[in-house]
Amino acid sequence: MSSAYQDGPDYFRTYSGLLKVVECTLTTTLIIFATLLTNTYQAQFLCGLCIYGFVSAVALLALHIRGLVKKSEFPWFWVEFINSGLMTVLLLVASTSVAMVLTKGYIITSIVGFVAVLIYSLDSIDRFTAARTPRARYVWTVPNATV
């Protein structure tokens, strides 16, 4: 896998692209598992959180595939870092609350949720390192300054 930024279909071959695909797969799996559980607030919170995670991951994946992240001056890597960090913390809380029910379906769902926490934390670390690189940093320019 390449460490340089790729766009288009080559983005799927990068580490970041693979993480986005795994995030989409895990959140879809968690949506299915959470809807099969009984009607509790833990399952509803997890389901709603996973729906947000799936929609945001697909939207950011589409931005990368279209190459809009590289062409834009907007700091997309920081947005992705904040999104991944927030999803990590919220999925940790949701998976822990689902695990406290202590029945077989809830425990399996929480284990998949903890795997999703791991993937989102890896993505958050990757997005932070990408945002800190000079090519991704949003640079403020001062008019008439010497370079």
Phi and psi in radians as a Rosetta constraint file:
Dihedral C 1 N 2 CA 2 C 2 CIRCULARHARMONIC -1.536 0.35
Dihedral N 2 CA 2 C 2 N 3 CIRCULARHARMONIC 2.542 0.35
Dihedral C 2 N 3 CA 3 C 3 CIRCULARHARMONIC -1.638 0.35
Dihedral N 3 CA 3 C 3 N 4 CIRCULARHARMONIC -0.270 0.35
Dihedral C 3 N 4 CA 4 C 4 CIRCULARHARMONIC -1.326 0.35
Dihedral N 4 CA 4 C 4 N 5 CIRCULARHARMONIC 2.725 0.35
Dihedral C 4 N 5 CA 5 C 5 CIRCULARHARMONIC -1.251 0.35
Dihedral N 5 CA 5 C 5 N 6 CIRCULARHARMONIC 2.300 0.35
Dihedral C 5 N 6 CA 6 C 6 CIRCULARHARMONIC -2.140 0.35
Dihedral N 6 CA 6 C 6 N 7 CIRCULARHARMONIC 2.623 0.35
Dihedral C 6 N 7 CA 7 C 7 CIRCULARHARMONIC -2.269 0.35
Dihedral N 7 CA 7 C 7 N 8 CIRCULARHARMONIC 2.992 0.35
Dihedral C 7 N 8 CA 8 C 8 CIRCULARHARMONIC 1.386 0.35
Dihedral N 8 CA 8 C 8 N 9 CIRCULARHARMONIC -2.751 0.35
Dihedral C 8 N 9 CA 9 C 9 CIRCULARHARMONIC -1.130 0.35
Dihedral N 9 CA 9 C 9 N 10 CIRCULARHARMONIC -0.350 0.35
Dihedral C 9 N 10 CA 10 C 10 CIRCULARHARMONIC -1.206 0.35
Dihedral N 10 CA 10 C 10 N 11 CIRCULARHARMONIC -0.274 0.35
Dihedral C 10 N 11 CA 11 C 11 CIRCULARHARMONIC -1.123 0.35
Dihedral N 11 CA 11 C 11 N 12 CIRCULARHARMONIC -0.501 0.35
Dihedral C 11 N 12 CA 12 C 12 CIRCULARHARMONIC -1.158 0.35
Dihedral N 12 CA 12 C 12 N 13 CIRCULARHARMONIC -0.380 0.35
Dihedral C 12 N 13 CA 13 C 13 CIRCULARHARMONIC -1.531 0.35
Dihedral N 13 CA 13 C 13 N 14 CIRCULARHARMONIC -0.091 0.35
Dihedral C 13 N 14 CA 14 C 14 CIRCULARHARMONIC -1.559 0.35
Dihedral N 14 CA 14 C 14 N 15 CIRCULARHARMONIC 2.919 0.35
Dihedral C 14 N 15 CA 15 C 15 CIRCULARHARMONIC -1.096 0.35
Dihedral N 15 CA 15 C 15 N 16 CIRCULARHARMONIC -0.753 0.35
Dihedral C 15 N 16 CA 16 C 16 CIRCULARHARMONIC -1.145 0.35
Dihedral N 16 CA 16 C 16 N 17 CIRCULARHARMONIC -0.708 0.35
Dihedral C 16 N 17 CA 17 C 17 CIRCULARHARMONIC -1.149 0.35
Dihedral N 17 CA 17 C 17 N 18 CIRCULARHARMONIC -0.686 0.35
Dihedral C 17 N 18 CA 18 C 18 CIRCULARHARMONIC -1.135 0.35
Dihedral N 18 CA 18 C 18 N 19 CIRCULARHARMONIC -0.691 0.35
Dihedral C 18 N 19 CA 19 C 19 CIRCULARHARMONIC -1.106 0.35
Dihedral N 19 CA 19 C 19 N 20 CIRCULARHARMONIC -0.694 0.35
Dihedral C 19 N 20 CA 20 C 20 CIRCULARHARMONIC -1.132 0.35
Dihedral N 20 CA 20 C 20 N 21 CIRCULARHARMONIC -0.712 0.35
Dihedral C 20 N 21 CA 21 C 21 CIRCULARHARMONIC -1.141 0.35
Dihedral N 21 CA 21 C 21 N 22 CIRCULARHARMONIC -0.724 0.35
Dihedral C 21 N 22 CA 22 C 22 CIRCULARHARMONIC -1.158 0.35
Dihedral N 22 CA 22 C 22 N 23 CIRCULARHARMONIC -0.658 0.35
Dihedral C 22 N 23 CA 23 C 23 CIRCULARHARMONIC -1.068 0.35
Dihedral N 23 CA 23 C 23 N 24 CIRCULARHARMONIC -0.784 0.35
Dihedral C 23 N 24 CA 24 C 24 CIRCULARHARMONIC -1.081 0.35
Dihedral N 24 CA 24 C 24 N 25 CIRCULARHARMONIC -0.730 0.35
Dihedral C 24 N 25 CA 25 C 25 CIRCULARHARMONIC -1.148 0.35
Dihedral N 25 CA 25 C 25 N 26 CIRCULARHARMONIC -0.790 0.35
Dihedral C 25 N 26 CA 26 C 26 CIRCULARHARMONIC -1.181 0.35
Dihedral N 26 CA 26 C 26 N 27 CIRCULARHARMONIC -0.694 0.35
Dihedral C 26 N 27 CA 27 C 27 CIRCULARHARMONIC -1.202 0.35
Dihedral N 27 CA 27 C 27 N 28 CIRCULARHARMONIC -0.607 0.35
Dihedral C 27 N 28 CA 28 C 28 CIRCULARHARMONIC -1.126 0.35
Dihedral N 28 CA 28 C 28 N 29 CIRCULARHARMONIC -0.746 0.35
Dihedral C 28 N 29 CA 29 C 29 CIRCULARHARMONIC -1.086 0.35
Dihedral N 29 CA 29 C 29 N 30 CIRCULARHARMONIC -0.728 0.35
Dihedral C 29 N 30 CA 30 C 30 CIRCULARHARMONIC -1.184 0.35
Dihedral N 30 CA 30 C 30 N 31 CIRCULARHARMONIC -0.591 0.35
Dihedral C 30 N 31 CA 31 C 31 CIRCULARHARMONIC -1.094 0.35
Dihedral N 31 CA 31 C 31 N 32 CIRCULARHARMONIC -0.772 0.35
Dihedral C 31 N 32 CA 32 C 32 CIRCULARHARMONIC -1.131 0.35
Dihedral N 32 CA 32 C 32 N 33 CIRCULARHARMONIC -0.807 0.35
Dihedral C 32 N 33 CA 33 C 33 CIRCULARHARMONIC -1.099 0.35
Dihedral N 33 CA 33 C 33 N 34 CIRCULARHARMONIC -0.732 0.35
Dihedral C 33 N 34 CA 34 C 34 CIRCULARHARMONIC -1.211 0.35
Dihedral N 34 CA 34 C 34 N 35 CIRCULARHARMONIC -0.555 0.35
Dihedral C 34 N 35 CA 35 C 35 CIRCULARHARMONIC -1.325 0.35
Dihedral N 35 CA 35 C 35 N 36 CIRCULARHARMONIC -0.399 0.35
Dihedral C 35 N 36 CA 36 C 36 CIRCULARHARMONIC -1.409 0.35
Dihedral N 36 CA 36 C 36 N 37 CIRCULARHARMONIC -0.284 0.35
Dihedral C 36 N 37 CA 37 C 37 CIRCULARHARMONIC -1.307 0.35
Dihedral N 37 CA 37 C 37 N 38 CIRCULARHARMONIC 2.915 0.35
Dihedral C 37 N 38 CA 38 C 38 CIRCULARHARMONIC -1.195 0.35
Dihedral N 38 CA 38 C 38 N 39 CIRCULARHARMONIC 2.954 0.35
Dihedral C 38 N 39 CA 39 C 39 CIRCULARHARMONIC -1.388 0.35
Dihedral N 39 CA 39 C 39 N 40 CIRCULARHARMONIC 1.466 0.35
Dihedral C 39 N 40 CA 40 C 40 CIRCULARHARMONIC -2.089 0.35
Dihedral N 40 CA 40 C 40 N 41 CIRCULARHARMONIC 2.817 0.35
Dihedral C 40 N 41 CA 41 C 41 CIRCULARHARMONIC -1.201 0.35
Dihedral N 41 CA 41 C 41 N 42 CIRCULARHARMONIC -0.487 0.35
Dihedral C 41 N 42 CA 42 C 42 CIRCULARHARMONIC -1.134 0.35
Dihedral N 42 CA 42 C 42 N 43 CIRCULARHARMONIC -0.799 0.35
Dihedral C 42 N 43 CA 43 C 43 CIRCULARHARMONIC -1.189 0.35
Dihedral N 43 CA 43 C 43 N 44 CIRCULARHARMONIC -0.649 0.35
Dihedral C 43 N 44 CA 44 C 44 CIRCULARHARMONIC -1.180 0.35
Dihedral N 44 CA 44 C 44 N 45 CIRCULARHARMONIC -0.707 0.35
Dihedral C 44 N 45 CA 45 C 45 CIRCULARHARMONIC -1.119 0.35
Dihedral N 45 CA 45 C 45 N 46 CIRCULARHARMONIC -0.763 0.35
Dihedral C 45 N 46 CA 46 C 46 CIRCULARHARMONIC -1.120 0.35
Dihedral N 46 CA 46 C 46 N 47 CIRCULARHARMONIC -0.723 0.35
Dihedral C 46 N 47 CA 47 C 47 CIRCULARHARMONIC -1.130 0.35
Dihedral N 47 CA 47 C 47 N 48 CIRCULARHARMONIC -0.797 0.35
Dihedral C 47 N 48 CA 48 C 48 CIRCULARHARMONIC -1.109 0.35
Dihedral N 48 CA 48 C 48 N 49 CIRCULARHARMONIC -0.692 0.35
Dihedral C 48 N 49 CA 49 C 49 CIRCULARHARMONIC -1.146 0.35
Dihedral N 49 CA 49 C 49 N 50 CIRCULARHARMONIC -0.698 0.35
Dihedral C 49 N 50 CA 50 C 50 CIRCULARHARMONIC -1.239 0.35
Dihedral N 50 CA 50 C 50 N 51 CIRCULARHARMONIC -0.552 0.35
Dihedral C 50 N 51 CA 51 C 51 CIRCULARHARMONIC -1.127 0.35
Dihedral N 51 CA 51 C 51 N 52 CIRCULARHARMONIC -0.781 0.35
Dihedral C 51 N 52 CA 52 C 52 CIRCULARHARMONIC -1.066 0.35
Dihedral N 52 CA 52 C 52 N 53 CIRCULARHARMONIC -0.761 0.35
Dihedral C 52 N 53 CA 53 C 53 CIRCULARHARMONIC -1.096 0.35
Dihedral N 53 CA 53 C 53 N 54 CIRCULARHARMONIC -0.690 0.35
Dihedral C 53 N 54 CA 54 C 54 CIRCULARHARMONIC -1.166 0.35
Dihedral N 54 CA 54 C 54 N 55 CIRCULARHARMONIC -0.808 0.35
Dihedral C 54 N 55 CA 55 C 55 CIRCULARHARMONIC -1.120 0.35
Dihedral N 55 CA 55 C 55 N 56 CIRCULARHARMONIC -0.755 0.35
Dihedral C 55 N 56 CA 56 C 56 CIRCULARHARMONIC -1.186 0.35
Dihedral N 56 CA 56 C 56 N 57 CIRCULARHARMONIC -0.671 0.35
Dihedral C 56 N 57 CA 57 C 57 CIRCULARHARMONIC -1.168 0.35
Dihedral N 57 CA 57 C 57 N 58 CIRCULARHARMONIC -0.702 0.35
Dihedral C 57 N 58 CA 58 C 58 CIRCULARHARMONIC -1.184 0.35
Dihedral N 58 CA 58 C 58 N 59 CIRCULARHARMONIC -0.703 0.35
Dihedral C 58 N 59 CA 59 C 59 CIRCULARHARMONIC -1.126 0.35
Dihedral N 59 CA 59 C 59 N 60 CIRCULARHARMONIC -0.773 0.35
Dihedral C 59 N 60 CA 60 C 60 CIRCULARHARMONIC -1.220 0.35
Dihedral N 60 CA 60 C 60 N 61 CIRCULARHARMONIC -0.581 0.35
Dihedral C 60 N 61 CA 61 C 61 CIRCULARHARMONIC -1.132 0.35
Dihedral N 61 CA 61 C 61 N 62 CIRCULARHARMONIC -0.706 0.35
Dihedral C 61 N 62 CA 62 C 62 CIRCULARHARMONIC -1.139 0.35
Dihedral N 62 CA 62 C 62 N 63 CIRCULARHARMONIC -0.665 0.35
Dihedral C 62 N 63 CA 63 C 63 CIRCULARHARMONIC -1.104 0.35
Dihedral N 63 CA 63 C 63 N 64 CIRCULARHARMONIC -0.687 0.35
Dihedral C 63 N 64 CA 64 C 64 CIRCULARHARMONIC -1.221 0.35
Dihedral N 64 CA 64 C 64 N 65 CIRCULARHARMONIC -0.702 0.35
Dihedral C 64 N 65 CA 65 C 65 CIRCULARHARMONIC -1.164 0.35
Dihedral N 65 CA 65 C 65 N 66 CIRCULARHARMONIC -0.678 0.35
Dihedral C 65 N 66 CA 66 C 66 CIRCULARHARMONIC -1.312 0.35
Dihedral N 66 CA 66 C 66 N 67 CIRCULARHARMONIC -0.220 0.35
Dihedral C 66 N 67 CA 67 C 67 CIRCULARHARMONIC 1.418 0.35
Dihedral N 67 CA 67 C 67 N 68 CIRCULARHARMONIC 0.261 0.35
Dihedral C 67 N 68 CA 68 C 68 CIRCULARHARMONIC -1.300 0.35
Dihedral N 68 CA 68 C 68 N 69 CIRCULARHARMONIC -0.401 0.35
Dihedral C 68 N 69 CA 69 C 69 CIRCULARHARMONIC -1.202 0.35
Dihedral N 69 CA 69 C 69 N 70 CIRCULARHARMONIC -0.699 0.35
Dihedral C 69 N 70 CA 70 C 70 CIRCULARHARMONIC -1.296 0.35
Dihedral N 70 CA 70 C 70 N 71 CIRCULARHARMONIC -0.594 0.35
Dihedral C 70 N 71 CA 71 C 71 CIRCULARHARMONIC -1.425 0.35
Dihedral N 71 CA 71 C 71 N 72 CIRCULARHARMONIC -0.398 0.35
Dihedral C 71 N 72 CA 72 C 72 CIRCULARHARMONIC -1.492 0.35
Dihedral N 72 CA 72 C 72 N 73 CIRCULARHARMONIC 2.666 0.35
Dihedral C 72 N 73 CA 73 C 73 CIRCULARHARMONIC -1.563 0.35
Dihedral N 73 CA 73 C 73 N 74 CIRCULARHARMONIC -0.131 0.35
Dihedral C 73 N 74 CA 74 C 74 CIRCULARHARMONIC -1.248 0.35
Dihedral N 74 CA 74 C 74 N 75 CIRCULARHARMONIC 2.436 0.35
Dihedral C 74 N 75 CA 75 C 75 CIRCULARHARMONIC -1.332 0.35
Dihedral N 75 CA 75 C 75 N 76 CIRCULARHARMONIC 1.316 0.35
Dihedral C 75 N 76 CA 76 C 76 CIRCULARHARMONIC -1.148 0.35
Dihedral N 76 CA 76 C 76 N 77 CIRCULARHARMONIC -0.559 0.35
Dihedral C 76 N 77 CA 77 C 77 CIRCULARHARMONIC -1.162 0.35
Dihedral N 77 CA 77 C 77 N 78 CIRCULARHARMONIC -0.603 0.35
Dihedral C 77 N 78 CA 78 C 78 CIRCULARHARMONIC -1.207 0.35
Dihedral N 78 CA 78 C 78 N 79 CIRCULARHARMONIC -0.659 0.35
Dihedral C 78 N 79 CA 79 C 79 CIRCULARHARMONIC -1.095 0.35
Dihedral N 79 CA 79 C 79 N 80 CIRCULARHARMONIC -0.758 0.35
Dihedral C 79 N 80 CA 80 C 80 CIRCULARHARMONIC -1.151 0.35
Dihedral N 80 CA 80 C 80 N 81 CIRCULARHARMONIC -0.652 0.35
Dihedral C 80 N 81 CA 81 C 81 CIRCULARHARMONIC -1.107 0.35
Dihedral N 81 CA 81 C 81 N 82 CIRCULARHARMONIC -0.795 0.35
Dihedral C 81 N 82 CA 82 C 82 CIRCULARHARMONIC -1.131 0.35
Dihedral N 82 CA 82 C 82 N 83 CIRCULARHARMONIC -0.725 0.35
Dihedral C 82 N 83 CA 83 C 83 CIRCULARHARMONIC -1.103 0.35
Dihedral N 83 CA 83 C 83 N 84 CIRCULARHARMONIC -0.790 0.35
Dihedral C 83 N 84 CA 84 C 84 CIRCULARHARMONIC -1.177 0.35
Dihedral N 84 CA 84 C 84 N 85 CIRCULARHARMONIC -0.696 0.35
Dihedral C 84 N 85 CA 85 C 85 CIRCULARHARMONIC -1.133 0.35
Dihedral N 85 CA 85 C 85 N 86 CIRCULARHARMONIC -0.733 0.35
Dihedral C 85 N 86 CA 86 C 86 CIRCULARHARMONIC -1.135 0.35
Dihedral N 86 CA 86 C 86 N 87 CIRCULARHARMONIC -0.734 0.35
Dihedral C 86 N 87 CA 87 C 87 CIRCULARHARMONIC -1.143 0.35
Dihedral N 87 CA 87 C 87 N 88 CIRCULARHARMONIC -0.605 0.35
Dihedral C 87 N 88 CA 88 C 88 CIRCULARHARMONIC -1.075 0.35
Dihedral N 88 CA 88 C 88 N 89 CIRCULARHARMONIC -0.861 0.35
Dihedral C 88 N 89 CA 89 C 89 CIRCULARHARMONIC -1.165 0.35
Dihedral N 89 CA 89 C 89 N 90 CIRCULARHARMONIC -0.798 0.35
Dihedral C 89 N 90 CA 90 C 90 CIRCULARHARMONIC -1.190 0.35
Dihedral N 90 CA 90 C 90 N 91 CIRCULARHARMONIC -0.654 0.35
Dihedral C 90 N 91 CA 91 C 91 CIRCULARHARMONIC -1.191 0.35
Dihedral N 91 CA 91 C 91 N 92 CIRCULARHARMONIC -0.582 0.35
Dihedral C 91 N 92 CA 92 C 92 CIRCULARHARMONIC -1.119 0.35
Dihedral N 92 CA 92 C 92 N 93 CIRCULARHARMONIC -0.762 0.35
Dihedral C 92 N 93 CA 93 C 93 CIRCULARHARMONIC -1.137 0.35
Dihedral N 93 CA 93 C 93 N 94 CIRCULARHARMONIC -0.791 0.35
Dihedral C 93 N 94 CA 94 C 94 CIRCULARHARMONIC -1.162 0.35
Dihedral N 94 CA 94 C 94 N 95 CIRCULARHARMONIC -0.734 0.35
Dihedral C 94 N 95 CA 95 C 95 CIRCULARHARMONIC -1.181 0.35
Dihedral N 95 CA 95 C 95 N 96 CIRCULARHARMONIC -0.625 0.35
Dihedral C 95 N 96 CA 96 C 96 CIRCULARHARMONIC -1.163 0.35
Dihedral N 96 CA 96 C 96 N 97 CIRCULARHARMONIC -0.719 0.35
Dihedral C 96 N 97 CA 97 C 97 CIRCULARHARMONIC -1.200 0.35
Dihedral N 97 CA 97 C 97 N 98 CIRCULARHARMONIC -0.567 0.35
Dihedral C 97 N 98 CA 98 C 98 CIRCULARHARMONIC -1.228 0.35
Dihedral N 98 CA 98 C 98 N 99 CIRCULARHARMONIC -0.645 0.35
Dihedral C 98 N 99 CA 99 C 99 CIRCULARHARMONIC -1.183 0.35
Dihedral N 99 CA 99 C 99 N 100 CIRCULARHARMONIC -0.412 0.35
Dihedral C 99 N 100 CA 100 C 100 CIRCULARHARMONIC -1.293 0.35
Dihedral N 100 CA 100 C 100 N 101 CIRCULARHARMONIC -0.163 0.35
Dihedral C 100 N 101 CA 101 C 101 CIRCULARHARMONIC -1.285 0.35
Dihedral N 101 CA 101 C 101 N 102 CIRCULARHARMONIC -0.530 0.35
Dihedral C 101 N 102 CA 102 C 102 CIRCULARHARMONIC 1.088 0.35
Dihedral N 102 CA 102 C 102 N 103 CIRCULARHARMONIC 0.747 0.35
Dihedral C 102 N 103 CA 103 C 103 CIRCULARHARMONIC -2.090 0.35
Dihedral N 103 CA 103 C 103 N 104 CIRCULARHARMONIC 2.881 0.35
Dihedral C 103 N 104 CA 104 C 104 CIRCULARHARMONIC -1.038 0.35
Dihedral N 104 CA 104 C 104 N 105 CIRCULARHARMONIC -0.811 0.35
Dihedral C 104 N 105 CA 105 C 105 CIRCULARHARMONIC -1.131 0.35
Dihedral N 105 CA 105 C 105 N 106 CIRCULARHARMONIC -0.672 0.35
Dihedral C 105 N 106 CA 106 C 106 CIRCULARHARMONIC -1.216 0.35
Dihedral N 106 CA 106 C 106 N 107 CIRCULARHARMONIC -0.655 0.35
Dihedral C 106 N 107 CA 107 C 107 CIRCULARHARMONIC -1.188 0.35
Dihedral N 107 CA 107 C 107 N 108 CIRCULARHARMONIC -0.714 0.35
Dihedral C 107 N 108 CA 108 C 108 CIRCULARHARMONIC -1.111 0.35
Dihedral N 108 CA 108 C 108 N 109 CIRCULARHARMONIC -0.732 0.35
Dihedral C 108 N 109 CA 109 C 109 CIRCULARHARMONIC -1.109 0.35
Dihedral N 109 CA 109 C 109 N 110 CIRCULARHARMONIC -0.694 0.35
Dihedral C 109 N 110 CA 110 C 110 CIRCULARHARMONIC -1.212 0.35
Dihedral N 110 CA 110 C 110 N 111 CIRCULARHARMONIC -0.577 0.35
Dihedral C 110 N 111 CA 111 C 111 CIRCULARHARMONIC -1.134 0.35
Dihedral N 111 CA 111 C 111 N 112 CIRCULARHARMONIC -0.763 0.35
Dihedral C 111 N 112 CA 112 C 112 CIRCULARHARMONIC -1.114 0.35
Dihedral N 112 CA 112 C 112 N 113 CIRCULARHARMONIC -0.630 0.35
Dihedral C 112 N 113 CA 113 C 113 CIRCULARHARMONIC -1.121 0.35
Dihedral N 113 CA 113 C 113 N 114 CIRCULARHARMONIC -0.684 0.35
Dihedral C 113 N 114 CA 114 C 114 CIRCULARHARMONIC -1.207 0.35
Dihedral N 114 CA 114 C 114 N 115 CIRCULARHARMONIC -0.566 0.35
Dihedral C 114 N 115 CA 115 C 115 CIRCULARHARMONIC -1.140 0.35
Dihedral N 115 CA 115 C 115 N 116 CIRCULARHARMONIC -0.693 0.35
Dihedral C 115 N 116 CA 116 C 116 CIRCULARHARMONIC -1.131 0.35
Dihedral N 116 CA 116 C 116 N 117 CIRCULARHARMONIC -0.614 0.35
Dihedral C 116 N 117 CA 117 C 117 CIRCULARHARMONIC -1.077 0.35
Dihedral N 117 CA 117 C 117 N 118 CIRCULARHARMONIC -0.744 0.35
Dihedral C 117 N 118 CA 118 C 118 CIRCULARHARMONIC -1.074 0.35
Dihedral N 118 CA 118 C 118 N 119 CIRCULARHARMONIC -0.798 0.35
Dihedral C 118 N 119 CA 119 C 119 CIRCULARHARMONIC -1.135 0.35
Dihedral N 119 CA 119 C 119 N 120 CIRCULARHARMONIC -0.764 0.35
Dihedral C 119 N 120 CA 120 C 120 CIRCULARHARMONIC -1.146 0.35
Dihedral N 120 CA 120 C 120 N 121 CIRCULARHARMONIC -0.600 0.35
Dihedral C 120 N 121 CA 121 C 121 CIRCULARHARMONIC -1.218 0.35
Dihedral N 121 CA 121 C 121 N 122 CIRCULARHARMONIC -0.653 0.35
Dihedral C 121 N 122 CA 122 C 122 CIRCULARHARMONIC -1.108 0.35
Dihedral N 122 CA 122 C 122 N 123 CIRCULARHARMONIC -0.703 0.35
Dihedral C 122 N 123 CA 123 C 123 CIRCULARHARMONIC -1.170 0.35
Dihedral N 123 CA 123 C 123 N 124 CIRCULARHARMONIC -0.641 0.35
Dihedral C 123 N 124 CA 124 C 124 CIRCULARHARMONIC -1.131 0.35
Dihedral N 124 CA 124 C 124 N 125 CIRCULARHARMONIC -0.733 0.35
Dihedral C 124 N 125 CA 125 C 125 CIRCULARHARMONIC -1.133 0.35
Dihedral N 125 CA 125 C 125 N 126 CIRCULARHARMONIC -0.729 0.35
Dihedral C 125 N 126 CA 126 C 126 CIRCULARHARMONIC -1.129 0.35
Dihedral N 126 CA 126 C 126 N 127 CIRCULARHARMONIC -0.726 0.35
Dihedral C 126 N 127 CA 127 C 127 CIRCULARHARMONIC -1.180 0.35
Dihedral N 127 CA 127 C 127 N 128 CIRCULARHARMONIC -0.614 0.35
Dihedral C 127 N 128 CA 128 C 128 CIRCULARHARMONIC -1.150 0.35
Dihedral N 128 CA 128 C 128 N 129 CIRCULARHARMONIC -0.760 0.35
Dihedral C 128 N 129 CA 129 C 129 CIRCULARHARMONIC -1.172 0.35
Dihedral N 129 CA 129 C 129 N 130 CIRCULARHARMONIC -0.597 0.35
Dihedral C 129 N 130 CA 130 C 130 CIRCULARHARMONIC -1.228 0.35
Dihedral N 130 CA 130 C 130 N 131 CIRCULARHARMONIC -0.615 0.35
Dihedral C 130 N 131 CA 131 C 131 CIRCULARHARMONIC -1.268 0.35
Dihedral N 131 CA 131 C 131 N 132 CIRCULARHARMONIC -0.470 0.35
Dihedral C 131 N 132 CA 132 C 132 CIRCULARHARMONIC -1.435 0.35
Dihedral N 132 CA 132 C 132 N 133 CIRCULARHARMONIC -0.216 0.35
Dihedral C 132 N 133 CA 133 C 133 CIRCULARHARMONIC -1.250 0.35
Dihedral N 133 CA 133 C 133 N 134 CIRCULARHARMONIC 2.652 0.35
Dihedral C 133 N 134 CA 134 C 134 CIRCULARHARMONIC -1.098 0.35
Dihedral N 134 CA 134 C 134 N 135 CIRCULARHARMONIC -0.503 0.35
Dihedral C 134 N 135 CA 135 C 135 CIRCULARHARMONIC -1.280 0.35
Dihedral N 135 CA 135 C 135 N 136 CIRCULARHARMONIC -0.449 0.35
Dihedral C 135 N 136 CA 136 C 136 CIRCULARHARMONIC -1.722 0.35
Dihedral N 136 CA 136 C 136 N 137 CIRCULARHARMONIC -0.190 0.35
Dihedral C 136 N 137 CA 137 C 137 CIRCULARHARMONIC -1.293 0.35
Dihedral N 137 CA 137 C 137 N 138 CIRCULARHARMONIC 2.427 0.35
Dihedral C 137 N 138 CA 138 C 138 CIRCULARHARMONIC -1.420 0.35
Dihedral N 138 CA 138 C 138 N 139 CIRCULARHARMONIC 1.944 0.35
Dihedral C 138 N 139 CA 139 C 139 CIRCULARHARMONIC -1.760 0.35
Dihedral N 139 CA 139 C 139 N 140 CIRCULARHARMONIC 2.223 0.35
Dihedral C 139 N 140 CA 140 C 140 CIRCULARHARMONIC -1.511 0.35
Dihedral N 140 CA 140 C 140 N 141 CIRCULARHARMONIC 2.300 0.35
Dihedral C 140 N 141 CA 141 C 141 CIRCULARHARMONIC -1.827 0.35
Dihedral N 141 CA 141 C 141 N 142 CIRCULARHARMONIC 2.505 0.35
Dihedral C 141 N 142 CA 142 C 142 CIRCULARHARMONIC -1.821 0.35
Dihedral N 142 CA 142 C 142 N 143 CIRCULARHARMONIC 2.207 0.35
Dihedral C 142 N 143 CA 143 C 143 CIRCULARHARMONIC -1.101 0.35
Dihedral N 143 CA 143 C 143 N 144 CIRCULARHARMONIC 2.474 0.35
Dihedral C 143 N 144 CA 144 C 144 CIRCULARHARMONIC 1.065 0.35
Dihedral N 144 CA 144 C 144 N 145 CIRCULARHARMONIC 0.503 0.35
Dihedral C 144 N 145 CA 145 C 145 CIRCULARHARMONIC -1.654 0.35
Dihedral N 145 CA 145 C 145 N 146 CIRCULARHARMONIC 2.567 0.35
Dihedral C 145 N 146 CA 146 C 146 CIRCULARHARMONIC -1.349 0.35
Dihedral N 146 CA 146 C 146 N 147 CIRCULARHARMONIC 2.537 0.35
